[in-house]
Amino acid sequence: MRGMGNMGNMMQQMQKLQKDMEKTQKELEASVYRATDTNQLVTVKVNGKREILELTIDEALVDPDDIDMLQDLVIATINEALAQVDQATQDKMGRFTKGLNLPF
């Protein structure tokens, strides 16, 4: 019967881990990430759910004859903001799976 105490303790630890993971996931989803291109002409804000909250384009960038450059900058800046979400998620959620040999 000694093993039953360990099993109960392990279940409590797993429940605590699950609650901690849920709390961390909610914190990540509520977080806002901001990315700007190197010339600070395009700024994007996204949340942890990977939703775009705001997109700002400097007037100096709007050139009807060079729409391709504008599109490229917007895409690159959005991708940078989304990469920040991915990195924050990995940093915060990775601690829960550290040391576990989980298949991906």
N, C-alpha and C positions, 0 to 999 in steps of 0.2 A: 504494500500500500504506500510505501515511501515515494514511489514514482508519481503517484497521483498529486502530491503536493507540488512537485516540480512542474507537472502538466498545468495545474491551476495557475501557478506563477507565470509560466510561459504564456498562457492565454491572456493574463492581465497585461503582460508586456506587449503582446501583439495588439490588444485593444488600445493601449496607450499610443503605440506606434501609429496605428490607423488614425486616431484622433489628431495626432501631431501632423501626419501627412495631409489630412483634410484641411487643417488650419493653415498650413504652409501653402497649400494649393490655392486657398481663398486669398491669402495675402498676395501671392503672385498674380492672380487674376485682377486684383484691385490696384496693382502697381502700374505706374505710367512710365514709359520709356521714350526718350527723345533722341532723335538723330538729326544731324545737320551735315550738309555736304561741306567740303573743305573751304569753300568760298562763302559759306553761310547764306546761300541764295535759296535753298530749299530746306525746310524743316518739317519733320514728321513726328507726331506723337502717337504712340500705340499703347494699348493696355496689354496686360498679361494674357488676355484671351486672344491676342493677335488681331485685334480690331483697330482700325485706323480711327483715331479720335480727332486729329487735326492735321491739316496739310497747309503749309504757308509757302508761297512762292514770291520771291522778291520781284517787284515790277521790272527791275533792270534785266531780268532773265527772259522776259517775254519778248521774243523776236519772232514774228510770224514767218520769217524766212528760214528759221532754224528750229522748227518744232521738234526735230529729232533729238537735239541736245537737251531740250527741256524734258522730254519723255525719259531719256536715259538718266538724267539727274534725279528725277522723281523716283524712278524704279530703284536706282542704286541707294537712295536715301531710305526708302521704305524697307528695302532688304536689310540695311544696316540696323534699323530700329527692330525689325523682327529677329535679327541675329542676337540683339541684346536680350530680347525675351527668352530666346532659346538658351542663352548662356546663363541667365538668372535662374531659369527653371532647372537646368542641369546642376548649377551650383547648390541650389536650395533643396531640390528633391533628391539629388544624388547621395546625400548623406544617409537617406533612409535605406538605400540599397547597397551601400558601401560594404564590401566584404561578402556579399551574397553572389553566388554564381548563377545569375539569371540569364537565360537565353534572350537574345534580342532579335 
